[in-house]
Amino acid sequence: MEAQKPAELTEADAIRLAQQGDAPAFERIYELHRRRVYSLCLRMVSNTTEAEDLTQEAFLQLFRKIATFRGESAFSTWLHRLAVNVVLMRLRKKSLPESSLDEATDPDDEGDGPRRDFGTPDLRLSGAVDRMNLQRAIEELPQGYRGIFVLHDVQGYEHNEIAEIMGCSVGNSKSQLHKARMRLRELLHEKERDRARQKRRAEADAHEEASDTDA
């Protein structure tokens, strides 16, 4: 029976062969997942060169640890947990502000009143600002907030998957996402106010220049 070409391997077969040390099978896994891993890294660090470096580091870690994958979760979830850990280690080395994922959920979250489903899309963020402002605001989020926001609102993971990737509870994932969105709104409003001030200043300068020309 003719051996399958790497590009014809299913993910399951590629994982099984890669665990046995098959290099072409590992290359197949890399081709299947590199774009999404790179996208995840890029969203978290907002630097293409660093994201490429982190992607390579994540797959290097995968090469070392793939034999430990037992299939108890989806392979993509397991891989992304590994990638997130690589990114967070890099961010910690940079001493960026950090938010603990072990924080208790807000007291209000446990109240008896109507509860907002923190896992649903936040329409107040949609279309509120241009993409550049949103990306800049995401960059300013603390590590924990940023990681969960990117995984949920950008990558599309469910809270149970995020809890597994980030090593926190589902409740904490929902709480952190809520706090991330609240902080994003604050940052976006700040940027909008800054932009409005700059616009008024530019208009005032232009008016003053026009007055000087007419004089």
Biotite code that builds the C-alpha atoms (Angstrom):
import biotite.structure as struc

atoms = struc.array([
    struc.Atom([0.000, 0.000, 0.000], chain_id="A", res_id=1, res_name="MET", atom_name="CA", element="C"),
    struc.Atom([1.398, 3.342, -1.060], chain_id="A", res_id=2, res_name="GLU", atom_name="CA", element="C"),
    struc.Atom([2.205, 5.760, 1.769], chain_id="A", res_id=3, res_name="ALA", atom_name="CA", element="C"),
    struc.Atom([0.104, 8.922, 1.921], chain_id="A", res_id=4, res_name="GLN", atom_name="CA", element="C"),
    struc.Atom([1.715, 12.179, 0.923], chain_id="A", res_id=5, res_name="LYS", atom_name="CA", element="C"),
    struc.Atom([1.947, 14.673, 3.811], chain_id="A", res_id=6, res_name="PRO", atom_name="CA", element="C"),
    struc.Atom([-0.591, 17.003, 2.166], chain_id="A", res_id=7, res_name="ALA", atom_name="CA", element="C"),
    struc.Atom([-3.115, 14.123, 2.019], chain_id="A", res_id=8, res_name="GLU", atom_name="CA", element="C"),
    struc.Atom([-2.865, 13.262, 5.706], chain_id="A", res_id=9, res_name="LEU", atom_name="CA", element="C"),
    struc.Atom([-5.830, 13.962, 7.937], chain_id="A", res_id=10, res_name="THR", atom_name="CA", element="C"),
    struc.Atom([-5.099, 15.902, 11.107], chain_id="A", res_id=11, res_name="GLU", atom_name="CA", element="C"),
    struc.Atom([-5.583, 12.762, 13.214], chain_id="A", res_id=12, res_name="ALA", atom_name="CA", element="C"),
    struc.Atom([-3.154, 10.752, 11.087], chain_id="A", res_id=13, res_name="ASP", atom_name="CA", element="C"),
    struc.Atom([-0.631, 13.590, 11.056], chain_id="A", res_id=14, res_name="ALA", atom_name="CA", element="C"),
    struc.Atom([-0.776, 13.849, 14.851], chain_id="A", res_id=15, res_name="ILE", atom_name="CA", element="C"),
    struc.Atom([-0.324, 10.100, 15.268], chain_id="A", res_id=16, res_name="ARG", atom_name="CA", element="C"),
    struc.Atom([2.653, 9.995, 12.913], chain_id="A", res_id=17, res_name="LEU", atom_name="CA", element="C"),
    struc.Atom([4.215, 13.163, 14.343], chain_id="A", res_id=18, res_name="ALA", atom_name="CA", element="C"),
    struc.Atom([4.061, 11.602, 17.799], chain_id="A", res_id=19, res_name="GLN", atom_name="CA", element="C"),
    struc.Atom([6.162, 8.798, 16.345], chain_id="A", res_id=20, res_name="GLN", atom_name="CA", element="C"),
    struc.Atom([8.761, 11.272, 15.123], chain_id="A", res_id=21, res_name="GLY", atom_name="CA", element="C"),
    struc.Atom([7.617, 11.587, 11.510], chain_id="A", res_id=22, res_name="ASP", atom_name="CA", element="C"),
    struc.Atom([8.914, 14.984, 10.278], chain_id="A", res_id=23, res_name="ALA", atom_name="CA", element="C"),
    struc.Atom([6.658, 15.295, 7.167], chain_id="A", res_id=24, res_name="PRO", atom_name="CA", element="C"),
    struc.Atom([3.622, 14.658, 9.380], chain_id="A", res_id=25, res_name="ALA", atom_name="CA", element="C"),
    struc.Atom([4.716, 17.470, 11.694], chain_id="A", res_id=26, res_name="PHE", atom_name="CA", element="C"),
    struc.Atom([5.066, 19.743, 8.649], chain_id="A", res_id=27, res_name="GLU", atom_name="CA", element="C"),
    struc.Atom([1.474, 18.839, 7.773], chain_id="A", res_id=28, res_name="ARG", atom_name="CA", element="C"),
    struc.Atom([0.340, 19.935, 11.241], chain_id="A", res_id=29, res_name="ILE", atom_name="CA", element="C"),
    struc.Atom([2.295, 23.150, 10.814], chain_id="A", res_id=30, res_name="TYR", atom_name="CA", element="C"),
    struc.Atom([0.579, 23.880, 7.502], chain_id="A", res_id=31, res_name="GLU", atom_name="CA", element="C"),
    struc.Atom([-2.858, 23.135, 8.979], chain_id="A", res_id=32, res_name="LEU", atom_name="CA", element="C"),
    struc.Atom([-2.490, 25.407, 11.995], chain_id="A", res_id=33, res_name="HIS", atom_name="CA", element="C"),
    struc.Atom([0.206, 28.023, 11.385], chain_id="A", res_id=34, res_name="ARG", atom_name="CA", element="C"),
    struc.Atom([-2.088, 30.767, 10.080], chain_id="A", res_id=35, res_name="ARG", atom_name="CA", element="C"),
    struc.Atom([-4.450, 30.654, 13.029], chain_id="A", res_id=36, res_name="ARG", atom_name="CA", element="C"),
    struc.Atom([-1.599, 30.418, 15.539], chain_id="A", res_id=37, res_name="VAL", atom_name="CA", element="C"),
    struc.Atom([0.103, 33.383, 13.835], chain_id="A", res_id=38, res_name="TYR", atom_name="CA", element="C"),
    struc.Atom([-3.169, 35.346, 13.888], chain_id="A", res_id=39, res_name="SER", atom_name="CA", element="C"),
    struc.Atom([-3.552, 34.644, 17.600], chain_id="A", res_id=40, res_name="LEU", atom_name="CA", element="C"),
    struc.Atom([0.024, 35.749, 18.331], chain_id="A", res_id=41, res_name="CYS", atom_name="CA", element="C"),
    struc.Atom([-0.331, 38.865, 16.178], chain_id="A", res_id=42, res_name="LEU", atom_name="CA", element="C"),
    struc.Atom([-3.525, 39.955, 17.918], chain_id="A", res_id=43, res_name="ARG", atom_name="CA", element="C"),
    struc.Atom([-1.851, 39.580, 21.299], chain_id="A", res_id=44, res_name="MET", atom_name="CA", element="C"),
    struc.Atom([1.443, 41.344, 20.548], chain_id="A", res_id=45, res_name="VAL", atom_name="CA", element="C"),
    struc.Atom([0.510, 43.580, 17.570], chain_id="A", res_id=46, res_name="SER", atom_name="CA", element="C"),
    struc.Atom([3.923, 43.238, 15.960], chain_id="A", res_id=47, res_name="ASN", atom_name="CA", element="C"),
    struc.Atom([4.376, 41.127, 12.832], chain_id="A", res_id=48, res_name="THR", atom_name="CA", element="C"),
    struc.Atom([8.030, 40.282, 13.431], chain_id="A", res_id=49, res_name="THR", atom_name="CA", element="C"),
    struc.Atom([7.395, 39.308, 17.035], chain_id="A", res_id=50, res_name="GLU", atom_name="CA", element="C"),
    struc.Atom([4.272, 37.351, 16.056], chain_id="A", res_id=51, res_name="ALA", atom_name="CA", element="C"),
    struc.Atom([6.299, 35.359, 13.521], chain_id="A", res_id=52, res_name="GLU", atom_name="CA", element="C"),
    struc.Atom([8.934, 34.666, 16.163], chain_id="A", res_id=53, res_name="ASP", atom_name="CA", element="C"),
    struc.Atom([6.288, 33.586, 18.680], chain_id="A", res_id=54, res_name="LEU", atom_name="CA", element="C"),
    struc.Atom([4.619, 31.354, 16.095], chain_id="A", res_id=55, res_name="THR", atom_name="CA", element="C"),
    struc.Atom([7.912, 29.587, 15.463], chain_id="A", res_id=56, res_name="GLN", atom_name="CA", element="C"),
    struc.Atom([8.466, 29.259, 19.208], chain_id="A", res_id=57, res_name="GLU", atom_name="CA", element="C"),
    struc.Atom([4.978, 27.812, 19.662], chain_id="A", res_id=58, res_name="ALA", atom_name="CA", element="C"),
    struc.Atom([5.600, 25.148, 17.018], chain_id="A", res_id=59, res_name="PHE", atom_name="CA", element="C"),
    struc.Atom([9.022, 24.418, 18.479], chain_id="A", res_id=60, res_name="LEU", atom_name="CA", element="C"),
    struc.Atom([7.283, 23.796, 21.794], chain_id="A", res_id=61, res_name="GLN", atom_name="CA", element="C"),
    struc.Atom([4.728, 21.662, 19.958], chain_id="A", res_id=62, res_name="LEU", atom_name="CA", element="C"),
    struc.Atom([7.507, 19.573, 18.384], chain_id="A", res_id=63, res_name="PHE", atom_name="CA", element="C"),
    struc.Atom([8.906, 18.948, 21.864], chain_id="A", res_id=64, res_name="ARG", atom_name="CA", element="C"),
    struc.Atom([5.568, 18.200, 23.526], chain_id="A", res_id=65, res_name="LYS", atom_name="CA", element="C"),
    struc.Atom([3.345, 16.609, 20.893], chain_id="A", res_id=66, res_name="ILE", atom_name="CA", element="C"),
    struc.Atom([3.962, 13.154, 22.354], chain_id="A", res_id=67, res_name="ALA", atom_name="CA", element="C"),
    struc.Atom([2.119, 14.321, 25.495], chain_id="A", res_id=68, res_name="THR", atom_name="CA", element="C"),
    struc.Atom([-1.106, 15.077, 23.590], chain_id="A", res_id=69, res_name="PHE", atom_name="CA", element="C"),
    struc.Atom([-3.680, 12.508, 24.719], chain_id="A", res_id=70, res_name="ARG", atom_name="CA", element="C"),
    struc.Atom([-6.721, 13.645, 22.779], chain_id="A", res_id=71, res_name="GLY", atom_name="CA", element="C"),
    struc.Atom([-8.623, 14.683, 25.906], chain_id="A", res_id=72, res_name="GLU", atom_name="CA", element="C"),
    struc.Atom([-9.463, 17.990, 24.215], chain_id="A", res_id=73, res_name="SER", atom_name="CA", element="C"),
    struc.Atom([-9.521, 19.177, 20.618], chain_id="A", res_id=74, res_name="ALA", atom_name="CA", element="C"),
    struc.Atom([-5.995, 19.386, 19.206], chain_id="A", res_id=75, res_name="PHE", atom_name="CA", element="C"),
    struc.Atom([-6.527, 23.024, 18.171], chain_id="A", res_id=76, res_name="SER", atom_name="CA", element="C"),
    struc.Atom([-7.520, 23.897, 21.754], chain_id="A", res_id=77, res_name="THR", atom_name="CA", element="C"),
    struc.Atom([-4.446, 22.124, 23.099], chain_id="A", res_id=78, res_name="TRP", atom_name="CA", element="C"),
    struc.Atom([-2.174, 23.836, 20.561], chain_id="A", res_id=79, res_name="LEU", atom_name="CA", element="C"),
    struc.Atom([-3.632, 27.265, 21.214], chain_id="A", res_id=80, res_name="HIS", atom_name="CA", element="C"),
    struc.Atom([-3.212, 26.810, 24.958], chain_id="A", res_id=81, res_name="ARG", atom_name="CA", element="C"),
    struc.Atom([0.455, 26.128, 24.246], chain_id="A", res_id=82, res_name="LEU", atom_name="CA", element="C"),
    struc.Atom([0.697, 29.200, 21.976], chain_id="A", res_id=83, res_name="ALA", atom_name="CA", element="C"),
    struc.Atom([-1.021, 31.457, 24.518], chain_id="A", res_id=84, res_name="VAL", atom_name="CA", element="C"),
    struc.Atom([1.423, 30.306, 27.196], chain_id="A", res_id=85, res_name="ASN", atom_name="CA", element="C"),
    struc.Atom([4.345, 31.151, 24.908], chain_id="A", res_id=86, res_name="VAL", atom_name="CA", element="C"),
    struc.Atom([2.922, 34.635, 24.283], chain_id="A", res_id=87, res_name="VAL", atom_name="CA", element="C"),
    struc.Atom([2.131, 35.290, 27.948], chain_id="A", res_id=88, res_name="LEU", atom_name="CA", element="C"),
    struc.Atom([5.647, 34.276, 28.978], chain_id="A", res_id=89, res_name="MET", atom_name="CA", element="C"),
    struc.Atom([7.029, 36.798, 26.473], chain_id="A", res_id=90, res_name="ARG", atom_name="CA", element="C"),
    struc.Atom([4.685, 39.514, 27.713], chain_id="A", res_id=91, res_name="LEU", atom_name="CA", element="C"),
    struc.Atom([5.588, 38.871, 31.348], chain_id="A", res_id=92, res_name="ARG", atom_name="CA", element="C"),
    struc.Atom([9.240, 39.318, 30.476], chain_id="A", res_id=93, res_name="LYS", atom_name="CA", element="C"),
    struc.Atom([8.339, 42.745, 29.143], chain_id="A", res_id=94, res_name="LYS", atom_name="CA", element="C"),
    struc.Atom([6.707, 43.571, 32.485], chain_id="A", res_id=95, res_name="SER", atom_name="CA", element="C"),
    struc.Atom([3.439, 44.707, 30.952], chain_id="A", res_id=96, res_name="LEU", atom_name="CA", element="C"),
    struc.Atom([0.435, 45.335, 33.247], chain_id="A", res_id=97, res_name="PRO", atom_name="CA", element="C"),
    struc.Atom([-1.073, 42.033, 34.212], chain_id="A", res_id=98, res_name="GLU", atom_name="CA", element="C"),
    struc.Atom([-4.530, 41.049, 35.363], chain_id="A", res_id=99, res_name="SER", atom_name="CA", element="C"),
    struc.Atom([-4.913, 37.835, 37.319], chain_id="A", res_id=100, res_name="SER", atom_name="CA", element="C"),
    struc.Atom([-7.231, 35.218, 35.891], chain_id="A", res_id=101, res_name="LEU", atom_name="CA", element="C"),
    struc.Atom([-7.856, 34.000, 39.423], chain_id="A", res_id=102, res_name="ASP", atom_name="CA", element="C"),
    struc.Atom([-9.859, 37.079, 40.368], chain_id="A", res_id=103, res_name="GLU", atom_name="CA", element="C"),
    struc.Atom([-13.277, 36.277, 41.770], chain_id="A", res_id=104, res_name="ALA", atom_name="CA", element="C"),
    struc.Atom([-16.167, 37.315, 39.607], chain_id="A", res_id=105, res_name="THR", atom_name="CA", element="C"),
    struc.Atom([-17.719, 40.646, 40.505], chain_id="A", res_id=106, res_name="ASP", atom_name="CA", element="C"),
    struc.Atom([-20.241, 40.571, 43.353], chain_id="A", res_id=107, res_name="PRO", atom_name="CA", element="C"),
    struc.Atom([-22.843, 41.903, 40.941], chain_id="A", res_id=108, res_name="ASP", atom_name="CA", element="C"),
    struc.Atom([-22.265, 38.871, 38.731], chain_id="A", res_id=109, res_name="ASP", atom_name="CA", element="C"),
    struc.Atom([-23.615, 36.633, 41.472], chain_id="A", res_id=110, res_name="GLU", atom_name="CA", element="C"),
    struc.Atom([-26.721, 38.723, 42.194], chain_id="A", res_id=111, res_name="GLY", atom_name="CA", element="C"),
    struc.Atom([-30.278, 37.516, 41.942], chain_id="A", res_id=112, res_name="ASP", atom_name="CA", element="C"),
    struc.Atom([-31.258, 40.152, 39.409], chain_id="A", res_id=113, res_name="GLY", atom_name="CA", element="C"),
    struc.Atom([-31.280, 39.763, 35.616], chain_id="A", res_id=114, res_name="PRO", atom_name="CA", element="C"),
    struc.Atom([-27.840, 38.763, 34.419], chain_id="A", res_id=115, res_name="ARG", atom_name="CA", element="C"),
    struc.Atom([-26.207, 39.876, 31.241], chain_id="A", res_id=116, res_name="ARG", atom_name="CA", element="C"),
    struc.Atom([-24.761, 37.037, 29.169], chain_id="A", res_id=117, res_name="ASP", atom_name="CA", element="C"),
    struc.Atom([-21.128, 38.070, 28.936], chain_id="A", res_id=118, res_name="PHE", atom_name="CA", element="C"),
    struc.Atom([-20.585, 35.540, 26.162], chain_id="A", res_id=119, res_name="GLY", atom_name="CA", element="C"),
    struc.Atom([-22.722, 37.368, 23.602], chain_id="A", res_id=120, res_name="THR", atom_name="CA", element="C"),
    struc.Atom([-21.412, 39.929, 21.088], chain_id="A", res_id=121, res_name="PRO", atom_name="CA", element="C"),
    struc.Atom([-21.279, 43.480, 22.415], chain_id="A", res_id=122, res_name="ASP", atom_name="CA", element="C"),
    struc.Atom([-23.037, 45.613, 19.828], chain_id="A", res_id=123, res_name="LEU", atom_name="CA", element="C"),
    struc.Atom([-21.917, 48.826, 21.527], chain_id="A", res_id=124, res_name="ARG", atom_name="CA", element="C"),
    struc.Atom([-18.402, 48.023, 20.366], chain_id="A", res_id=125, res_name="LEU", atom_name="CA", element="C"),
    struc.Atom([-19.373, 47.029, 16.829], chain_id="A", res_id=126, res_name="SER", atom_name="CA", element="C"),
    struc.Atom([-18.788, 49.819, 14.354], chain_id="A", res_id=127, res_name="GLY", atom_name="CA", element="C"),
    struc.Atom([-18.143, 52.379, 17.095], chain_id="A", res_id=128, res_name="ALA", atom_name="CA", element="C"),
    struc.Atom([-14.646, 53.212, 15.892], chain_id="A", res_id=129, res_name="VAL", atom_name="CA", element="C"),
    struc.Atom([-12.340, 52.390, 13.053], chain_id="A", res_id=130, res_name="ASP", atom_name="CA", element="C"),
    struc.Atom([-10.277, 49.216, 13.152], chain_id="A", res_id=131, res_name="ARG", atom_name="CA", element="C"),
    struc.Atom([-7.022, 51.017, 13.884], chain_id="A", res_id=132, res_name="MET", atom_name="CA", element="C"),
    struc.Atom([-8.375, 52.611, 17.052], chain_id="A", res_id=133, res_name="ASN", atom_name="CA", element="C"),
    struc.Atom([-9.790, 49.266, 18.165], chain_id="A", res_id=134, res_name="LEU", atom_name="CA", element="C"),
    struc.Atom([-6.478, 47.508, 17.598], chain_id="A", res_id=135, res_name="GLN", atom_name="CA", element="C"),
    struc.Atom([-4.619, 50.193, 19.534], chain_id="A", res_id=136, res_name="ARG", atom_name="CA", element="C"),
    struc.Atom([-7.090, 49.861, 22.390], chain_id="A", res_id=137, res_name="ALA", atom_name="CA", element="C"),
    struc.Atom([-6.683, 46.069, 22.426], chain_id="A", res_id=138, res_name="ILE", atom_name="CA", element="C"),
    struc.Atom([-2.909, 46.557, 22.689], chain_id="A", res_id=139, res_name="GLU", atom_name="CA", element="C"),
    struc.Atom([-3.419, 48.604, 25.851], chain_id="A", res_id=140, res_name="GLU", atom_name="CA", element="C"),
    struc.Atom([-5.491, 45.953, 27.633], chain_id="A", res_id=141, res_name="LEU", atom_name="CA", element="C"),
    struc.Atom([-3.802, 44.107, 30.508], chain_id="A", res_id=142, res_name="PRO", atom_name="CA", element="C"),
    struc.Atom([-2.533, 40.621, 29.601], chain_id="A", res_id=143, res_name="GLN", atom_name="CA", element="C"),
    struc.Atom([-5.391, 38.560, 31.005], chain_id="A", res_id=144, res_name="GLY", atom_name="CA", element="C"),
    struc.Atom([-8.082, 40.810, 29.557], chain_id="A", res_id=145, res_name="TYR", atom_name="CA", element="C"),
    struc.Atom([-6.386, 40.908, 26.169], chain_id="A", res_id=146, res_name="ARG", atom_name="CA", element="C"),
    struc.Atom([-5.907, 37.153, 25.973], chain_id="A", res_id=147, res_name="GLY", atom_name="CA", element="C"),
    struc.Atom([-9.533, 36.314, 26.719], chain_id="A", res_id=148, res_name="ILE", atom_name="CA", element="C"),
    struc.Atom([-10.902, 39.104, 24.507], chain_id="A", res_id=149, res_name="PHE", atom_name="CA", element="C"),
    struc.Atom([-8.799, 37.908, 21.564], chain_id="A", res_id=150, res_name="VAL", atom_name="CA", element="C"),
    struc.Atom([-9.702, 34.255, 22.107], chain_id="A", res_id=151, res_name="LEU", atom_name="CA", element="C"),
    struc.Atom([-13.431, 34.941, 22.436], chain_id="A", res_id=152, res_name="HIS", atom_name="CA", element="C"),
    struc.Atom([-14.275, 37.963, 20.292], chain_id="A", res_id=153, res_name="ASP", atom_name="CA", element="C"),
    struc.Atom([-11.562, 37.563, 17.637], chain_id="A", res_id=154, res_name="VAL", atom_name="CA", element="C"),
    struc.Atom([-10.801, 33.837, 17.481], chain_id="A", res_id=155, res_name="GLN", atom_name="CA", element="C"),
    struc.Atom([-14.334, 32.707, 18.300], chain_id="A", res_id=156, res_name="GLY", atom_name="CA", element="C"),
    struc.Atom([-13.631, 30.314, 21.173], chain_id="A", res_id=157, res_name="TYR", atom_name="CA", element="C"),
    struc.Atom([-16.358, 29.366, 23.646], chain_id="A", res_id=158, res_name="GLU", atom_name="CA", element="C"),
    struc.Atom([-15.826, 30.072, 27.336], chain_id="A", res_id=159, res_name="HIS", atom_name="CA", element="C"),
    struc.Atom([-15.314, 26.414, 28.230], chain_id="A", res_id=160, res_name="ASN", atom_name="CA", element="C"),
    struc.Atom([-12.516, 26.246, 25.637], chain_id="A", res_id=161, res_name="GLU", atom_name="CA", element="C"),
    struc.Atom([-10.982, 29.512, 26.867], chain_id="A", res_id=162, res_name="ILE", atom_name="CA", element="C"),
    struc.Atom([-11.055, 28.221, 30.439], chain_id="A", res_id=163, res_name="ALA", atom_name="CA", element="C"),
    struc.Atom([-9.055, 25.206, 29.291], chain_id="A", res_id=164, res_name="GLU", atom_name="CA", element="C"),
    struc.Atom([-6.599, 27.266, 27.254], chain_id="A", res_id=165, res_name="ILE", atom_name="CA", element="C"),
    struc.Atom([-6.028, 29.927, 29.913], chain_id="A", res_id=166, res_name="MET", atom_name="CA", element="C"),
    struc.Atom([-6.199, 27.670, 32.951], chain_id="A", res_id=167, res_name="GLY", atom_name="CA", element="C"),
    struc.Atom([-9.115, 29.448, 34.636], chain_id="A", res_id=168, res_name="CYS", atom_name="CA", element="C"),
    struc.Atom([-12.767, 28.733, 35.403], chain_id="A", res_id=169, res_name="SER", atom_name="CA", element="C"),
    struc.Atom([-15.603, 29.392, 32.967], chain_id="A", res_id=170, res_name="VAL", atom_name="CA", element="C"),
    struc.Atom([-16.948, 32.009, 35.385], chain_id="A", res_id=171, res_name="GLY", atom_name="CA", element="C"),
    struc.Atom([-13.638, 33.827, 35.457], chain_id="A", res_id=172, res_name="ASN", atom_name="CA", element="C"),
    struc.Atom([-13.435, 33.714, 31.670], chain_id="A", res_id=173, res_name="SER", atom_name="CA", element="C"),
    struc.Atom([-16.849, 35.387, 31.407], chain_id="A", res_id=174, res_name="LYS", atom_name="CA", element="C"),
    struc.Atom([-15.979, 37.932, 34.069], chain_id="A", res_id=175, res_name="SER", atom_name="CA", element="C"),
    struc.Atom([-12.632, 38.796, 32.479], chain_id="A", res_id=176, res_name="GLN", atom_name="CA", element="C"),
    struc.Atom([-14.281, 39.183, 29.054], chain_id="A", res_id=177, res_name="LEU", atom_name="CA", element="C"),
    struc.Atom([-16.848, 41.556, 30.553], chain_id="A", res_id=178, res_name="HIS", atom_name="CA", element="C"),
    struc.Atom([-14.090, 43.596, 32.211], chain_id="A", res_id=179, res_name="LYS", atom_name="CA", element="C"),
    struc.Atom([-12.065, 43.589, 28.987], chain_id="A", res_id=180, res_name="ALA", atom_name="CA", element="C"),
    struc.Atom([-15.031, 44.994, 27.057], chain_id="A", res_id=181, res_name="ARG", atom_name="CA", element="C"),
    struc.Atom([-15.673, 47.632, 29.714], chain_id="A", res_id=182, res_name="MET", atom_name="CA", element="C"),
    struc.Atom([-12.019, 48.673, 29.639], chain_id="A", res_id=183, res_name="ARG", atom_name="CA", element="C"),
    struc.Atom([-12.057, 48.718, 25.841], chain_id="A", res_id=184, res_name="LEU", atom_name="CA", element="C"),
    struc.Atom([-15.020, 51.082, 25.851], chain_id="A", res_id=185, res_name="ARG", atom_name="CA", element="C"),
    struc.Atom([-13.157, 53.385, 28.234], chain_id="A", res_id=186, res_name="GLU", atom_name="CA", element="C"),
    struc.Atom([-10.040, 53.310, 26.040], chain_id="A", res_id=187, res_name="LEU", atom_name="CA", element="C"),
    struc.Atom([-12.053, 53.879, 22.864], chain_id="A", res_id=188, res_name="LEU", atom_name="CA", element="C"),
    struc.Atom([-13.904, 56.829, 24.398], chain_id="A", res_id=189, res_name="HIS", atom_name="CA", element="C"),
    struc.Atom([-10.575, 58.304, 25.477], chain_id="A", res_id=190, res_name="GLU", atom_name="CA", element="C"),
    struc.Atom([-9.225, 57.946, 21.949], chain_id="A", res_id=191, res_name="LYS", atom_name="CA", element="C"),
    struc.Atom([-12.363, 59.509, 20.486], chain_id="A", res_id=192, res_name="GLU", atom_name="CA", element="C"),
    struc.Atom([-12.023, 62.469, 22.845], chain_id="A", res_id=193, res_name="ARG", atom_name="CA", element="C"),
    struc.Atom([-8.345, 62.827, 21.930], chain_id="A", res_id=194, res_name="ASP", atom_name="CA", element="C"),
    struc.Atom([-9.223, 62.757, 18.244], chain_id="A", res_id=195, res_name="ARG", atom_name="CA", element="C"),
    struc.Atom([-11.942, 65.375, 18.733], chain_id="A", res_id=196, res_name="ALA", atom_name="CA", element="C"),
    struc.Atom([-9.503, 67.629, 20.621], chain_id="A", res_id=197, res_name="ARG", atom_name="CA", element="C"),
    struc.Atom([-6.912, 67.258, 17.869], chain_id="A", res_id=198, res_name="GLN", atom_name="CA", element="C"),
    struc.Atom([-9.524, 68.095, 15.249], chain_id="A", res_id=199, res_name="LYS", atom_name="CA", element="C"),
    struc.Atom([-10.630, 71.224, 17.124], chain_id="A", res_id=200, res_name="ARG", atom_name="CA", element="C"),
    struc.Atom([-6.992, 72.272, 17.586], chain_id="A", res_id=201, res_name="ARG", atom_name="CA", element="C"),
    struc.Atom([-6.259, 71.777, 13.890], chain_id="A", res_id=202, res_name="ALA", atom_name="CA", element="C"),
    struc.Atom([-9.360, 73.783, 12.918], chain_id="A", res_id=203, res_name="GLU", atom_name="CA", element="C"),
    struc.Atom([-8.364, 76.561, 15.303], chain_id="A", res_id=204, res_name="ALA", atom_name="CA", element="C"),
    struc.Atom([-4.840, 76.640, 13.905], chain_id="A", res_id=205, res_name="ASP", atom_name="CA", element="C"),
    struc.Atom([-6.183, 76.723, 10.347], chain_id="A", res_id=206, res_name="ALA", atom_name="CA", element="C"),
    struc.Atom([-8.576, 79.551, 11.237], chain_id="A", res_id=207, res_name="HIS", atom_name="CA", element="C"),
    struc.Atom([-5.772, 81.510, 12.894], chain_id="A", res_id=208, res_name="GLU", atom_name="CA", element="C"),
    struc.Atom([-3.519, 80.985, 9.866], chain_id="A", res_id=209, res_name="GLU", atom_name="CA", element="C"),
    struc.Atom([-6.283, 82.139, 7.540], chain_id="A", res_id=210, res_name="ALA", atom_name="CA", element="C"),
    struc.Atom([-6.832, 85.262, 9.683], chain_id="A", res_id=211, res_name="SER", atom_name="CA", element="C"),
    struc.Atom([-3.108, 86.069, 9.551], chain_id="A", res_id=212, res_name="ASP", atom_name="CA", element="C"),
    struc.Atom([-3.153, 85.694, 5.753], chain_id="A", res_id=213, res_name="THR", atom_name="CA", element="C"),
    struc.Atom([-6.144, 88.032, 5.411], chain_id="A", res_id=214, res_name="ASP", atom_name="CA", element="C"),
    struc.Atom([-4.587, 90.677, 7.655], chain_id="A", res_id=215, res_name="ALA", atom_name="CA", element="C"),
])
